[in-house]
Structure formats: structure tokens, C-alpha cells
Amino acid sequence: MFGLEPSFTALLIFCIVLVCAFEFINGFHDTANAVATVIYTNTLKPWIAVVWSGIWNAIGVFMGGIAVAMGISNLLPVEVLTDTNIYHNMALILSLLITAIAWNLGTWYLGIPASSSHTLIGSIIGVGLAYSFIAPDQSISYVNWGKAKDIGLSLLLSPFLGFSMAVMLMYIMKQLIRNKAIFKEAEPGSAPPLWIRAILIVTCTGVSYAHGSNDGQKGVGLLMLILIAIVPSYFALNHSVDVASYRSQITSMQTILHKVDTAQLGTGDLKELEKFNSLVNDLSVNLSNASSLLDLDQNKQFQIRKDIILIGKSSKNLLQSESLNLSVNDKKQLDKDVKELKTLTEYAPAWVILIIALSLGFGTMIGWKRIVKTIGEKIGKQHLTYAQGAASEVVAATTIGLSTTLGLPVSTTQILSSGIAGSMVASKGIKNLQKKTIRNIFIAWALTLPVTVIMAGGLFLLLRAIL
């Protein structure tokens, strides 16, 4: 496979299976986020609900793009993403996957709705920190703290957003909906009125699709990291594109950069501009003689990948500077050229997306009962009403969908759990929450990041010593 030695071929297959296992577990760990409401309101039978949710999770993976996948991988600095030492890369990937799978399985077994996003991001930060202990250049930060801050804020704020939005939505529904049947608990064994069933099925579909479009991309990002680490000659760059088509972007960027009046730039911006120019020129040289990316050796492909990643970071710094004396049109064109150039590194083959979609979809259909019971019965002191189920899922689908558009990974579990808690509080006040369950969810939420950072970092150093 890909011209690898048998041992590396076996390792590649093993890592792909681990990623599929992570997404499979993610599927049944997070299934409750979509199906708890339709099951506990007797809207759909459990087996129909989980199959329906699994299908829409898979569709969400295909339709969600790869912005979140790239956001996950960009947590690691360029020095790690372009490290040609395959043993470093193997230790990194295995540490990420083993930690994420272990924590997800543990919290699922205990019936605690924990965040797969927190788990994965904590693991990435952990291996980045551990990598810094053995890296040859100690002057570099081996965690992209800027990206970690953005993602951390989205994960931190999403539960509070879910809670508050659910409270407001429940209030609005009480004011606008005169038929009070929607605010009652489901009668055992009886299905709700048709219009209520329709609303709940639509919200279940929305959450399933949103979950697939956001969480599924995390598996895509992981699988791409593995492929780049083990077979960089095939996956470090997007070989399906025509190299010649990118030379116009490089020429356009060079033309725009020559318009900058360096006399008006501060010291920091001047250095950034010089760095940008150097990277663009280096990329131009590396691509100028290549008729196809397959003609380039592994080191050259990694150098091109590194140039493009750094160009993306440098352009962002320059375009945010108020002293960059370019016209609005030139700034827009420069940003457009950089985004087009990044499609050489920010991509995923269709078969990668298919594997993740199937893993997430099938996982959704299995093992859902533990978390469903927690969400449906143990967050509040009452069973879910129709209104509570609809409100929490509308909030979850909207928040996750917006986050996917922005390329930010969020926790489906935390958003929906907090949304249900908010709907319970909106119905009968804070006393309507079960303190023990809320405490367990909060503890898992608070511990996930530090525990996975330590687990993944320690495992990386252990594996690196062995490999």
C-alpha cells in the first residue's frame, strides 16, 4: 500500500482503524444529543430514531466541509505538522487516539455526557507540550496557543450559550403558543399530536446533521494527520489539482506586496512583510519547475506545505495591521489568493470523508441507551416535555451549525445538556434540576481537558522512548 514497507503498512491500517473506532465511539457517545428527545416524548421508536439519526450524521459529514477539520489540525504548530520523522508522528497520532478513545469509553460507561471535542483538543495540546521536551529547537512554542484560545473560548462559552438560549426560547414559546399540550410530559405509550411529532423530528434531524458536520470533521482531520505523517509523498499536498493554476495566485501576491510602502510600516509589520515576501518567493521557486506535485520528492513537498501554512499565518497578521497601506480591493485580492493557495494543503479525499461518515453513522446506531437515560431522566426532576425537547434541540442545532460555518469545533454534548438544563429551569426553576447529575456533568467537563492533556502528553513521551 502506497509503496510502504509491510511494517509501516500494518501501522497505517492500525491507525486508520483507531480513527474509525474513535468516530464510532463518538457516534454512540453523542447519539443521545439527537435522539433523547424523540425517544422520551414517544415521537419515534428507539430503533427508528437511532437509524434516522445515524443517516443524518453521515450526511452531515459529507456536507459540512473541512473547516473544522483544519481548525483541529492547526492546533499543532507548523514544525510538528511538517516533521519528517515518522516515529515522532506515529507517537503523536497513537497518543491522540488512545487517549481520546479511553476517555470517551470511560465516560460513556459511567453514563456521563462528556465532550468528545474537549477530549480531542486536550489530547492535541498534551502531545504538543510533550513534543516541546524533545524538540531540537526549544525557542519555539509547540502548541498553537492562538488557535487553542479561539477553540477554548468556543468550548467554554457554548454550555452557557445553550443554557441561556434555551431559557429564552422556552419563554418565547410560552408567550406565543396557546396550545398547552406542548408543555406537558409525554403520556407513557402514546405518541404526541402530529404537529408536535413533526417539530421534534425536524429538530432531531437538525441536531444529527449538525453533529455530523462538526464532530465528523474531527475524524477527518485526524485521519488526514495520519496519512500526512505516514505517507507524506501522497497526502502532504493535494495531488488532484493542477500546479500551473496556482502560479497565477503567487504572481498576484507578489504584485500586491510590491505596492506596499515600507516606510509607513512599523518594525514588527516590516519584519512580517519581509517574512511574507520570502515565503512567497520560496514557494514560487519550489513550484516553478514542477509539472506535477507527484514529481517532487518528500522533502520538497513538506517544504511547500510548510511555506503555505506559514503564508496563511503571515497574511493574517499583515491584513490585521492598520499600518498596511493597501487599497481595500488589494487586501481582498491578497486574502482571496491566500485562501486559494491553502487548498493545496487544506483538503480531504472523498474516501476519507466516506470512511468517517460510515463510522460515525454506524456508531450512532449502537450503544446509545446509557447517555440517553441520563439526558432524558436525570438532568431534570421531570421527564422531558415536548417543548423542552424541541427548545433544547433547536438551540443545539443552531449553535453547532453556526460554529461549523466559523470552523470552530464545539461540544454537541455540552450544548444540548445545558440546553435541556435551561429548559428545565425555565419550566419550574432551579429546583427542577437533579444536583447529582449536574455535578457529575460539570466534573467531567472540568476534568476532561487537564486529564487528557496529561494522558496524551505522558503517552507520547512513553511511545517516543519505545519507538
C-alpha positions as CSV (number, residue, x, y, z in Angstrom):
1,M,0.0,0.0,0.0
2,F,1.4,3.4,-1.2
3,G,4.8,1.7,-1.6
4,L,5.3,1.3,2.2
5,E,7.2,-1.5,3.9
6,P,5.0,-4.2,5.4
7,S,5.5,-2.9,9.0
8,F,4.5,0.7,8.0
9,T,1.6,-0.6,6.0
10,A,0.3,-2.5,9.1
11,L,0.8,0.6,11.2
12,L,-1.1,2.7,8.8
13,I,-4.0,0.2,8.7
14,F,-4.0,0.0,12.5
15,C,-4.1,3.8,12.8
16,I,-7.0,4.1,10.3
17,V,-8.9,1.5,12.3
18,L,-8.3,3.5,15.5
19,V,-9.6,6.7,13.9
20,C,-12.7,4.8,12.8
21,A,-13.1,3.4,16.3
22,F,-12.8,7.0,17.7
23,E,-15.6,8.2,15.4
24,F,-17.7,5.0,16.0
25,I,-17.5,5.7,19.8
26,N,-18.2,9.4,19.2
27,G,-21.3,8.3,17.4
28,F,-22.8,6.2,20.1
29,H,-21.5,8.5,22.8
30,D,-23.2,11.5,21.3
31,T,-26.3,9.8,19.8
32,A,-28.3,10.9,22.9
33,N,-27.9,14.5,21.9
34,A,-30.2,14.0,19.0
35,V,-32.5,11.1,19.9
36,A,-33.2,11.5,23.6
37,T,-36.0,14.0,23.0
38,V,-37.8,12.0,20.3
39,I,-37.5,8.8,22.3
40,Y,-38.7,10.2,25.7
41,T,-41.6,12.0,24.0
42,N,-42.7,8.8,22.2
43,T,-42.2,10.7,18.9
44,L,-40.2,7.8,17.3
45,K,-39.4,4.3,18.4
46,P,-35.8,4.0,19.6
47,W,-34.6,1.9,16.7
48,I,-36.1,4.2,14.2
49,A,-34.7,7.2,15.9
50,V,-31.1,6.0,16.1
51,V,-31.2,4.8,12.4
52,W,-32.6,8.1,11.3
53,S,-30.0,10.0,13.4
54,G,-27.2,7.8,12.0
55,I,-28.2,8.6,8.4
56,W,-28.3,12.3,9.0
57,N,-25.0,12.2,11.0
58,A,-23.4,10.6,7.9
59,I,-24.9,13.2,5.6
60,G,-23.6,16.0,7.8
61,V,-20.1,14.7,7.5
62,F,-20.3,14.9,3.7
63,M,-22.0,18.3,3.6
64,G,-20.1,20.0,6.4
65,G,-16.9,20.9,4.6
66,I,-13.5,20.7,6.2
67,A,-13.1,24.0,8.1
68,V,-13.4,22.3,11.5
69,A,-11.0,19.5,10.4
70,M,-8.4,22.1,9.6
71,G,-9.1,24.0,12.8
72,I,-8.3,20.8,14.7
73,S,-5.1,20.1,12.9
74,N,-3.9,23.7,13.1
75,L,-3.8,23.4,16.9
76,L,-0.4,21.9,16.3
77,P,2.3,24.3,15.1
78,V,3.8,24.0,11.6
79,E,7.0,22.5,13.0
80,V,5.0,19.5,14.2
81,L,2.8,19.3,11.1
82,T,5.8,19.2,8.8
83,D,8.1,16.9,10.9
84,T,9.6,14.3,8.6
85,N,10.5,12.0,11.5
86,I,7.9,9.2,11.1
87,Y,8.5,7.9,14.6
88,H,7.6,11.3,16.1
89,N,4.5,11.3,14.0
90,M,3.5,7.8,15.0
91,A,3.9,8.5,18.7
92,L,1.9,11.7,18.2
93,I,-1.0,10.0,16.4
94,L,-1.2,7.0,18.7
95,S,-1.2,9.2,21.8
96,L,-4.0,11.3,20.5
97,L,-6.2,8.3,19.5
98,I,-5.6,6.1,22.5
99,T,-6.3,9.0,25.0
100,A,-9.4,10.1,23.2
101,I,-10.9,6.6,22.9
102,A,-10.1,5.7,26.5
103,W,-11.7,8.9,27.9
104,N,-14.8,8.6,25.7
105,L,-15.3,5.0,26.6
106,G,-14.9,5.6,30.3
107,T,-17.4,8.5,30.4
108,W,-19.8,6.6,28.2
109,Y,-19.6,3.5,30.6
110,L,-20.4,5.8,33.5
111,G,-23.3,7.3,31.6
112,I,-21.8,10.8,31.8
113,P,-22.4,13.1,28.8
114,A,-18.8,14.3,28.3
115,S,-17.4,16.2,25.4
116,S,-15.5,14.4,22.5
117,S,-14.3,17.9,21.4
118,H,-12.7,18.6,24.8
119,T,-11.2,15.2,24.7
120,L,-9.6,15.5,21.3
121,I,-8.4,19.1,21.9
122,G,-6.9,18.2,25.3
123,S,-5.0,15.3,23.6
124,I,-3.6,17.6,20.9
125,I,-2.4,20.1,23.4
126,G,-0.9,17.4,25.5
127,V,1.2,15.9,22.7
128,G,2.2,19.5,21.6
129,L,3.5,20.2,25.1
130,A,5.2,16.8,25.3
131,Y,6.8,17.4,21.9
132,S,8.5,20.5,23.2
133,F,10.5,18.5,25.7
134,I,12.3,16.5,22.9
135,A,12.2,19.1,20.1
136,P,15.6,20.3,18.8
137,D,14.6,24.0,18.8
138,Q,13.5,25.0,22.3
139,S,12.8,28.6,21.3
140,I,9.5,27.6,19.6
141,S,6.1,27.1,21.2
142,Y,4.9,23.7,20.1
143,V,1.2,24.4,20.8
144,N,-0.6,26.9,18.6
145,W,-1.9,28.9,21.6
146,G,-3.7,31.5,19.4
147,K,-5.8,28.7,17.8
148,A,-6.2,27.0,21.2
149,K,-7.6,30.2,22.7
150,D,-10.2,30.6,19.9
151,I,-11.3,26.9,20.3
152,G,-11.2,27.1,24.1
153,L,-13.5,30.1,24.2
154,S,-16.0,28.4,21.9
155,L,-15.9,25.3,24.1
156,L,-16.1,27.3,27.3
157,L,-18.9,29.6,26.2
158,S,-21.1,27.0,24.4
159,P,-22.7,25.5,27.5
160,F,-23.6,28.9,28.9
161,L,-25.0,29.9,25.5
162,G,-27.0,26.7,25.3
163,F,-28.4,27.2,28.8
164,S,-29.4,30.9,28.3
165,M,-30.8,30.4,24.8
166,A,-33.0,27.5,25.9
167,V,-34.4,29.6,28.8
168,M,-35.2,32.4,26.4
169,L,-36.7,30.1,23.8
170,M,-38.9,28.4,26.4
171,Y,-40.1,31.9,27.5
172,I,-40.9,32.9,23.9
173,M,-42.7,29.6,23.2
174,K,-44.9,30.1,26.3
175,Q,-45.9,33.6,25.1
176,L,-46.6,32.6,21.5
177,I,-48.0,29.0,21.7
178,R,-51.6,28.8,23.1
179,N,-51.9,25.1,22.8
180,K,-50.5,24.0,26.2
181,A,-50.3,20.3,25.1
182,I,-46.7,21.0,24.0
183,F,-45.7,21.9,27.6
184,K,-46.8,18.6,29.0
185,E,-44.9,15.4,29.6
186,A,-45.5,12.6,27.2
187,E,-48.0,10.0,28.3
188,P,-46.5,6.6,28.5
189,G,-47.1,4.5,25.4
190,S,-48.9,7.3,23.5
191,A,-47.5,9.3,20.6
192,P,-47.8,13.1,20.7
193,P,-50.1,15.0,18.3
194,L,-48.9,15.1,14.7
195,W,-47.8,18.7,14.7
196,I,-45.6,18.1,17.8
197,R,-44.1,15.0,16.3
198,A,-43.2,16.9,13.1
199,I,-41.4,19.6,15.1
200,L,-39.5,17.1,17.2
201,I,-38.5,15.0,14.2
202,V,-37.2,18.2,12.4
203,T,-35.2,19.2,15.5
204,C,-33.8,15.7,15.9
205,T,-32.8,15.7,12.2
206,G,-31.2,19.2,12.6
207,V,-29.1,18.1,15.6
208,S,-28.0,14.9,13.9
209,Y,-26.9,16.8,10.8
210,A,-25.2,19.5,12.8
211,H,-23.4,16.9,14.9
212,G,-22.1,15.1,11.8
213,S,-21.0,18.3,10.1
214,N,-19.0,19.4,13.2
215,D,-17.9,16.2,15.1
216,G,-17.4,14.2,11.9
217,Q,-14.8,16.7,10.7
218,K,-12.7,16.0,13.8
219,G,-12.3,12.4,12.5
220,V,-11.5,13.7,9.0
221,G,-8.8,16.0,10.5
222,L,-7.3,13.1,12.5
223,L,-7.2,10.7,9.5
224,M,-5.5,13.4,7.4
225,L,-2.9,13.9,10.1
226,I,-2.2,10.1,10.0
227,L,-1.9,10.0,6.2
228,I,0.4,13.0,6.1
229,A,2.5,11.5,8.8
230,I,3.0,8.1,7.3
231,V,2.7,8.6,3.6
232,P,3.5,12.3,3.1
233,S,4.5,11.8,-0.6
234,Y,0.8,11.1,-1.4
235,F,-1.0,13.3,1.1
236,A,1.1,16.3,2.3
237,L,-0.3,18.2,-0.7
238,N,-3.4,17.9,-2.8
239,H,-2.2,16.0,-5.9
240,S,-5.6,16.2,-7.6
241,V,-5.0,19.9,-8.5
242,D,-3.1,21.4,-11.4
243,V,0.1,23.1,-10.2
244,A,0.1,25.6,-13.0
245,S,-3.2,27.1,-11.8
246,Y,-1.6,28.2,-8.6
247,R,1.2,30.2,-10.2
248,S,-1.2,33.0,-11.0
249,Q,-2.0,33.3,-7.3
250,I,1.7,33.5,-6.5
251,T,2.3,36.2,-9.2
252,S,-0.8,38.1,-7.9
253,M,0.5,38.1,-4.3
254,Q,4.0,39.2,-5.4
255,T,2.5,42.1,-7.4
256,I,0.3,43.3,-4.5
257,L,3.2,43.0,-2.0
258,H,5.4,45.2,-4.2
259,K,2.7,48.0,-3.8
260,V,3.3,48.2,0.0
261,D,5.1,51.4,1.1
262,T,7.5,50.0,3.6
263,A,8.3,53.5,5.0
264,Q,4.9,53.6,6.7
265,L,5.3,50.2,8.4
266,G,6.4,49.7,12.0
267,T,9.3,47.4,12.8
268,G,7.1,44.4,13.6
269,D,5.0,44.8,10.4
270,L,8.1,45.3,8.3
271,K,9.6,42.0,9.6
272,E,6.3,40.3,8.9
273,L,6.2,41.7,5.3
274,E,9.8,40.6,4.7
275,K,8.9,37.1,6.0
276,F,5.8,37.0,3.8
277,N,7.8,38.0,0.7
278,S,10.5,35.4,1.5
279,L,7.9,32.7,1.8
280,V,6.1,33.6,-1.4
281,N,9.3,33.7,-3.3
282,D,10.5,30.4,-1.9
283,L,7.1,28.8,-2.9
284,S,7.4,30.3,-6.3
285,V,10.8,28.7,-6.8
286,N,9.7,25.3,-5.5
287,L,6.6,25.2,-7.8
288,S,8.2,26.8,-10.9
289,N,9.8,23.7,-12.3
290,A,7.1,21.1,-11.3
291,S,4.7,19.9,-13.9
292,S,3.0,17.8,-11.2
293,L,3.2,17.6,-7.5
294,L,4.0,13.9,-7.8
295,D,7.3,14.8,-9.5
296,L,8.5,16.3,-6.2
297,D,10.3,14.3,-3.5
298,Q,9.0,14.1,0.0
299,N,11.2,16.9,1.5
300,K,10.3,19.3,-1.3
301,Q,6.6,18.6,-0.7
302,F,7.0,19.1,3.0
303,Q,8.8,22.4,2.3
304,I,5.9,23.6,0.1
305,R,3.4,22.5,2.7
306,K,5.3,24.5,5.4
307,D,5.5,27.6,3.1
308,I,1.8,27.6,2.5
309,I,0.9,27.1,6.2
310,L,3.3,29.9,7.2
311,I,2.0,32.2,4.4
312,G,-1.5,31.7,5.8
313,K,-0.4,32.8,9.2
314,S,1.7,35.7,8.0
315,S,-1.1,37.0,5.7
316,K,-3.5,37.0,8.6
317,N,-1.1,39.1,10.7
318,L,-0.4,41.6,7.9
319,L,-4.1,42.0,6.9
320,Q,-5.0,42.7,10.5
321,S,-2.4,45.5,10.7
322,E,-3.8,49.1,10.5
323,S,-0.5,50.3,9.0
324,L,-0.7,48.0,5.9
325,N,-1.1,50.7,3.3
326,L,-3.0,48.8,0.6
327,S,-6.4,49.5,-1.0
328,V,-9.4,47.6,0.1
329,N,-9.5,45.8,-3.2
330,D,-5.8,44.8,-2.9
331,K,-6.4,43.4,0.6
332,K,-9.4,41.4,-0.6
333,Q,-7.4,40.0,-3.5
334,L,-4.5,39.1,-1.3
335,D,-6.8,37.3,1.1
336,K,-8.5,35.5,-1.8
337,D,-5.2,34.4,-3.3
338,V,-4.0,33.0,0.0
339,K,-7.3,31.1,0.5
340,E,-7.0,29.6,-2.9
341,L,-3.4,28.7,-2.2
342,K,-4.3,26.9,1.0
343,T,-6.5,24.4,-0.9
344,L,-3.2,22.7,-1.7
345,T,-2.9,21.7,2.0
346,E,-6.4,22.0,3.3
347,Y,-8.3,19.2,1.7
348,A,-9.6,15.7,2.3
349,P,-10.1,12.9,-0.3
350,A,-13.7,11.7,-0.8
351,W,-12.8,8.2,0.5
352,V,-11.5,9.7,3.8
353,I,-14.8,11.5,4.3
354,L,-16.8,8.4,3.4
355,I,-14.9,6.2,6.0
356,I,-15.6,8.8,8.7
357,A,-19.2,9.2,7.7
358,L,-19.9,5.5,7.8
359,S,-18.0,5.1,11.2
360,L,-20.0,7.9,12.8
361,G,-23.3,6.8,11.2
362,F,-23.0,3.2,12.3
363,G,-21.7,4.3,15.8
364,T,-24.8,6.4,16.2
365,M,-27.0,3.3,15.9
366,I,-25.3,1.4,18.7
367,G,-24.7,1.9,22.4
368,W,-27.0,4.9,22.9
369,K,-29.0,3.9,25.9
370,R,-26.7,4.9,28.7
371,I,-26.4,8.6,27.8
372,V,-30.0,8.8,26.6
373,K,-31.2,7.8,30.0
374,T,-29.0,10.4,31.7
375,I,-30.3,13.2,29.3
376,G,-33.9,12.1,29.3
377,E,-34.4,11.3,33.0
378,K,-31.5,12.5,35.2
379,I,-30.8,16.2,34.3
380,G,-34.2,17.4,35.5
381,K,-36.6,16.1,38.1
382,Q,-39.3,15.6,35.5
383,H,-39.2,13.7,32.2
384,L,-38.8,15.8,29.1
385,T,-41.8,17.7,27.8
386,Y,-42.4,18.2,24.1
387,A,-41.5,21.9,24.4
388,Q,-38.3,21.2,26.4
389,G,-37.1,18.7,23.8
390,A,-37.8,21.0,20.9
391,A,-36.3,24.0,22.5
392,S,-33.0,22.3,23.5
393,E,-32.6,20.7,20.1
394,V,-33.3,24.0,18.2
395,V,-30.6,25.7,20.4
396,A,-28.2,22.8,19.8
397,A,-28.7,22.6,16.0
398,T,-28.4,26.4,15.6
399,T,-25.3,26.8,17.8
400,I,-23.5,23.8,16.2
401,G,-24.4,24.9,12.7
402,L,-23.0,28.4,13.3
403,S,-19.8,27.0,14.8
404,T,-19.3,24.7,11.8
405,T,-19.6,27.7,9.5
406,L,-17.0,29.5,11.5
407,G,-14.7,26.5,11.5
408,L,-14.9,26.1,15.3
409,P,-15.3,22.7,17.0
410,V,-17.9,22.8,19.8
411,S,-19.2,20.2,22.1
412,T,-22.6,18.8,21.0
413,T,-22.9,17.1,24.3
414,Q,-22.4,20.2,26.4
415,I,-24.6,22.4,24.3
416,L,-27.6,20.0,24.4
417,S,-27.1,19.0,28.0
418,S,-27.0,22.6,29.1
419,G,-30.0,23.4,26.8
420,I,-32.1,20.7,28.5
421,A,-31.0,22.1,31.9
422,G,-32.1,25.6,30.8
423,S,-35.4,24.3,29.6
424,M,-36.0,22.6,32.9
425,V,-35.1,25.7,34.8
426,A,-37.4,27.7,32.6
427,S,-40.3,25.4,33.4
428,K,-40.0,25.1,37.2
429,G,-36.9,27.0,38.4
430,I,-33.5,25.9,39.5
431,K,-35.1,23.4,41.9
432,N,-36.1,21.3,38.9
433,L,-32.5,20.2,38.3
434,Q,-31.0,17.0,39.7
435,K,-27.9,18.2,41.6
436,K,-26.0,14.9,41.4
437,T,-26.2,14.6,37.7
438,I,-25.4,18.3,37.1
439,R,-22.4,17.9,39.4
440,N,-21.1,14.8,37.6
441,I,-21.5,16.5,34.2
442,F,-19.7,19.6,35.5
443,I,-16.8,17.5,37.0
444,A,-16.4,15.6,33.6
445,W,-16.5,19.0,31.8
446,A,-13.8,20.5,34.2
447,L,-11.6,17.4,34.2
448,T,-11.6,16.4,30.6
449,L,-9.0,19.0,29.4
450,P,-6.4,18.6,32.2
451,V,-6.7,14.8,32.3
452,T,-6.4,14.3,28.5
453,V,-3.5,16.8,28.3
454,I,-1.6,14.7,30.9
455,M,-2.6,11.4,29.5
456,A,-1.7,12.2,25.9
457,G,1.5,14.0,26.8
458,G,2.7,11.2,29.0
459,L,1.8,8.5,26.5
460,F,3.6,10.5,23.7
461,L,6.8,10.6,25.7
462,L,6.5,6.9,26.6
463,L,5.8,5.8,23.0
464,R,8.6,8.1,21.7
465,A,11.0,6.3,24.1
466,I,9.9,2.9,22.8
467,L,9.7,3.7,19.0
